[in-house]
Amino acid sequence: MWRMDSSGSRHGFRVIPTIPQLPTRHTEVLEPSFEHRTGPGSLADYWANKIQEQFRDITSHYPNDDLSVIVQDGLRNTCSLGELWQCAKAVQTIAAIAASLDPLSTSHGREPILALVHTDYACWRNVLFSADRTRIEGIVDWDDAVVVPRDLAAVYPEELTHQAKWRSDPDDVFVIPPGTLYENTGLWKTAIQETQQRRRFREAVQRQDLQLAALYTDRRARLRRRVHYLVTEGWCAWLWKRK
């Protein structure tokens, strides 16, 4: 919830207790009392803060600012520091654009529609349901639970994205590209099979929630999910995806 001051301005969040919107990777256990906590007030703020953290990290790794210095991304791919800064500025620009493209904002007002997401979801282990199975009454494993804008929550189970270049938002594959080497055809067949499984997954979601199902294929939502991946994974991911 928002914390309001006497002038009506919003600052941070009031935890009742719950987890703050757009938290870091791990959320500490909170006492069952009211707590005031500062934090990003929007997705744009969250992305901007994370990008500035990455800018500082780049500067600490390469303090001399020699743009010809060779940078490695952790996968033996190399580029110059100048190219890395080009990637960084591009991510900053794309994030500013993506933050304004909430696919749910035009029809539901200016406030973002939020979703509770558990990165290690298992209804028999981490999520406690009501007796009639219609409400979530508790989350056991708090450090893996986050609250995010709903379009960022429209992600597939990892079991359906093994052969995807963007695991958080995979492209569909329907045919094996011409000229593919025989030893690589198995990977493409798996990608085609996962595409079919994702379609069935969306159909299952659609039967329960039309709005959520639409977010899996909405172009604005897809862009925002990819930007969110880049921002949260850091500057090594910017180099992996620079092409």
C-alpha positions in Angstrom: 0.0 0.0 0.0 1.1 3.6 -0.5 2.2 5.7 2.4 0.7 9.2 2.2 2.0 12.4 3.8 -0.1 15.3 4.9 -0.1 16.9 1.5 -1.4 13.7 -0.2 1.9 12.7 -1.8 2.8 9.1 -1.9 6.1 7.8 -0.4 7.3 4.2 -0.4 5.0 1.5 0.9 3.2 0.5 4.1 3.8 -3.1 5.0 1.0 -4.7 7.0 3.0 -7.0 6.8 3.4 -7.9 3.2 6.3 -7.7 0.8 7.1 -4.3 -0.9 6.2 -3.8 -4.5 9.1 -4.6 -6.8 11.5 -5.7 -4.1 15.1 -7.1 -4.4 15.7 -10.8 -4.9 15.2 -11.7 -1.3 12.7 -10.2 1.2 13.4 -10.3 4.9 10.9 -11.7 7.3 8.7 -8.9 8.7 7.2 -8.5 12.1 3.3 -8.7 12.2 3.0 -5.0 12.7 2.7 -1.9 10.6 5.9 -0.8 9.1 6.9 2.1 6.9 9.4 1.2 4.2 10.8 3.3 1.4 11.1 1.9 -2.1 10.5 2.5 -5.8 7.0 3.9 -6.3 6.7 2.6 -9.9 8.1 0.2 -12.4 9.9 3.1 -14.0 11.6 4.1 -10.7 12.5 0.5 -10.0 14.1 0.0 -13.5 15.9 3.4 -13.2 17.4 2.5 -9.8 18.6 -0.9 -11.0 20.1 0.6 -14.1 22.0 3.2 -12.1 23.3 0.4 -9.8 24.6 -1.4 -12.9 26.2 1.9 -14.2 28.0 2.1 -10.8 29.1 -1.5 -11.0 30.6 -1.0 -14.5 32.5 2.0 -13.3 33.8 0.1 -10.3 35.0 -2.7 -12.6 36.6 -0.3 -15.1 37.5 2.8 -13.2 39.9 4.2 -15.8 37.1 4.7 -18.3 39.3 3.6 -21.2 36.7 2.8 -23.8 39.1 0.5 -25.7 39.4 -1.9 -22.7 38.2 -5.4 -23.5 35.2 -6.5 -21.5 34.1 -10.2 -21.0 30.4 -11.1 -20.4 31.1 -14.4 -18.5 30.5 -16.6 -21.6 33.8 -15.8 -23.3 32.2 -13.2 -25.5 34.1 -10.0 -25.6 33.6 -6.4 -26.6 35.1 -3.0 -25.8 34.1 -0.9 -22.8 32.8 1.6 -25.3 30.4 -1.0 -26.7 29.3 -1.9 -23.2 28.4 1.7 -22.5 26.4 1.8 -25.8 24.5 -1.2 -24.6 23.9 0.5 -21.2 22.5 3.6 -22.7 20.3 1.6 -25.1 18.9 -0.3 -22.1 18.2 2.9 -20.3 16.3 4.3 -23.3 14.4 1.2 -24.0 13.4 0.9 -20.3 12.0 4.4 -20.3 9.9 3.5 -23.3 8.8 0.2 -21.9 7.8 1.7 -18.6 5.2 3.8 -20.4 3.6 0.9 -22.3 1.6 -0.8 -19.5 -1.0 -2.8 -21.5 -3.4 -2.6 -18.6 -3.1 1.1 -17.8 -5.5 2.5 -20.5 -8.5 0.5 -19.5 -8.0 0.3 -15.7 -6.8 3.8 -14.8 -3.3 4.9 -14.0 -2.5 2.6 -11.1 -0.7 -0.6 -12.0 -2.5 -3.9 -11.6 -0.3 -6.0 -9.4 0.2 -9.8 -9.1 1.7 -12.0 -6.4 4.3 -14.2 -8.0 6.2 -17.1 -6.5 9.4 -18.1 -8.4 9.4 -21.6 -7.1 5.6 -22.2 -7.3 4.3 -25.4 -5.8 0.7 -25.4 -4.5 1.5 -28.4 -2.2 4.5 -26.8 -0.6 4.7 -23.0 -0.8 1.2 -21.6 -1.3 -1.6 -22.0 1.2 -5.2 -22.0 -0.2 -8.5 -21.6 1.5 -10.6 -24.7 2.1 -12.7 -24.0 -1.0 -9.6 -23.4 -3.1 -10.7 -19.9 -4.2 -8.3 -17.7 -2.2 -4.6 -17.7 -1.4 -4.3 -17.4 2.4 -0.5 -17.5 2.9 2.9 -17.9 1.3 5.3 -20.1 3.2 8.5 -19.4 1.3 8.6 -15.6 1.5 12.0 -15.1 0.0 10.9 -16.3 -3.4 7.6 -14.3 -3.4 7.4 -10.9 -5.1 4.7 -8.5 -6.1 5.1 -7.2 -9.7 2.9 -5.5 -12.4 0.6 -8.2 -13.8 2.0 -8.2 -17.3 5.4 -9.2 -15.8 3.8 -12.1 -14.1 2.6 -13.7 -17.4 5.6 -16.0 -17.7 5.7 -19.7 -18.7 6.9 -22.5 -16.5 10.6 -23.1 -17.2 9.8 -26.6 -18.4 8.3 -25.0 -21.5 11.2 -22.7 -22.3 14.3 -24.9 -22.4 15.1 -24.1 -26.1 14.2 -20.4 -25.9 16.6 -17.5 -26.4 14.4 -15.5 -24.0 13.4 -17.9 -21.3 11.2 -15.2 -19.6 9.4 -14.5 -22.9 10.2 -17.1 -25.6 9.6 -16.8 -29.3 7.4 -19.4 -30.9 9.1 -21.9 -33.3 7.0 -23.8 -35.9 9.4 -25.2 -38.4 13.1 -26.3 -38.6 15.0 -23.6 -40.5 16.4 -24.6 -43.9 20.0 -25.6 -43.9 20.0 -26.7 -40.2 22.7 -29.3 -39.5 21.4 -32.8 -38.7 22.9 -32.8 -35.3 21.0 -29.6 -34.4 17.6 -30.8 -35.6 16.8 -32.4 -32.2 17.0 -29.0 -30.5 14.7 -27.4 -33.1 12.2 -30.3 -32.7 12.2 -29.6 -28.9 11.6 -25.9 -29.5 8.6 -26.8 -31.8 7.3 -29.1 -29.2 7.6 -26.5 -26.4 5.8 -24.0 -28.7 2.9 -26.3 -28.9 2.9 -26.9 -25.2 2.9 -23.2 -24.5 -0.1 -22.8 -26.8 -2.0 -25.4 -24.7 -0.8 -23.7 -21.5 -2.3 -20.3 -22.7 -5.5 -22.1 -23.6 -5.7 -23.5 -20.1 -5.0 -20.0 -18.6 -7.6 -18.5 -20.9 -10.3 -20.7 -19.5 -9.7 -19.2 -16.1 -8.5 -15.7 -16.8 -8.9 -14.0 -20.2 -7.0 -10.9 -19.3 -3.9 -12.9 -18.0 -3.9 -15.1 -21.1 -3.9 -12.1 -23.4 -0.7 -10.8 -21.6 1.3 -13.7 -22.8 1.1 -12.5 -26.4 0.6 -8.8 -26.0 3.5 -7.0 -27.7 3.8 -4.3 -25.1 3.9 -6.9 -22.3 6.5 -9.0 -24.1 8.7 -5.9 -24.5 8.4 -5.1 -20.8 9.2 -8.6 -19.7 12.4 -8.6 -21.8 13.4 -5.2 -20.5 12.7 -6.5 -16.9 15.0 -9.5 -17.6 17.8 -7.2 -18.9 17.5 -4.8 -16.0 17.4 -7.5 -13.3 20.1 -9.7 -14.7 22.6 -6.9 -15.1 25.2 -5.7 -17.6 26.5 -9.2 -18.5 23.0 -9.9 -19.8 23.1 -6.7 -21.8 26.2 -8.0 -23.6 24.6 -11.5 -24.1 21.6 -9.8 -25.8 23.3 -6.9 -27.6 22.6 -8.3 -31.1 
